[in-house]
């Protein structure tokens, strides 16, 4: 499949896909005779993996290191890989907790809108 279809399937931009290929986040995508990328299942799976890792908050540098470890196919890197995944999960937990706290704060403000928020908003307007 061409890059347009890969974009539709993965939700990544064409520029991101090309960048991931260029820096080695995904393997070299097979090409048609005319040089156009021909994404296969392996390429799409790699793109999905990269997207999930980035959504989880893993930096490009960490993701690249993780991918490099995979390609090394050296079991001695397994503890480092697991640590990287745990770090990403821990960062995601922190973000989730921050979002839950912010959501709860907003819900409380809505619940108490007329008892507190309306007065606070009016003070903002009156201070002008």
N, C-alpha and C positions, 0 to 999 in steps of 0.2 A: 504494500500500500504506500501511497505517496505521503508527503509531510502534511498535506492538508487533512487527510484522513487521520493521521497520527495525532494532529492537533485536536480534532473532534473527539477522538477516543480518550485521550489523556487529559484534556483541558489545559495543557501547557501551550505556550505560544511557540510559534515556529522558531523565533529567535532563541528561546530557552532551549528548545530541543537541539538546535544546531550548536549552541554553547556547551551543553552537556556532552555532546559527542566530541567537540573540539578539545575539551579539557579532560576527557576520559571518564566522566561520570557514567556514561553508557558506552558500550563497545562500538566499534566501527559499524555503522549501518550498511548493510549490503546495498549495492548500486545496480541500477539497470544498465544496459549497454550504453545508453545515452548519458549516464552519469547521475541520473535522478535517484535520490534515495528511495529504497524499496524496503520499508519497515516490515520486519517479520515479527512473529510472536515473542521472540527473545528480546528484541528491541523495545517492544511495547511493554513487556514485563519489567524491563530495566527502567523505563520511563515512569511507570507506575510506582516502582520502588523508590526512585529518586524523589518523586512528588510527595510520597508519604513521609519520607525522611525529612524533607524540607518543611512540610507542614508541621511536623513534630518539633521543628525548631533547630534541626541540625544545620550547622553552617556548611557552606560549600566546601571549605577546607576540610572539615571533619568528614563530610560525606565522601570527598575524594580519597581521604586516608582510609576510610572504611572500605571503599571499593578496591583500592590498591591492595589492602589486606586480603580481600576475597580472591583477587586475581593471583596473588602470591601462592594461594592454596597451601598455606603452611599452618598446620594445627597449632603451632606455638603462638600464633597471633589471635587465637580464639579468646583468651582472657581479655585482650585489648579490645577486640570487637564487641564482646559482651559488655565491657565497661562503657564503651561508646554508646551502645544502645541503652544501657541503664542511665547514663548521663542525659541522653535525649529524653527518655521517659520522665526523669526527675524534673527536667526543665519544663516539660509539658505539664506535669502535675502542678508546678508553681504557677504557670500561666492559667491553668484551669481554676486553681484556688483564687487567684487574683480576679479572674472574670466572675466567679461566683460571688465573691465579696462585693464587687462593683454592682452586679445585678441585684443582690440583696439590698444594697444601699439605695439603689434607684427604686426598687419595689417599695421600700419603706417610705421613701419620699412621696411616691404616688399615694400610698395608703394614708399618709398624713398630710396630703397636699394642702387642704384648707386650714389645718391646725398649725402648720409651720411654713410650708413652702411658699404659699401665696404671700405671706407677710415678708418673707426673705426676698422674694422677687420684687415686691413693691419697694423695699428699701433700696434695691439696686437702681430702680427707676427714679426714685426720689433723690438719690445722691447725685444725679446728673446736674 
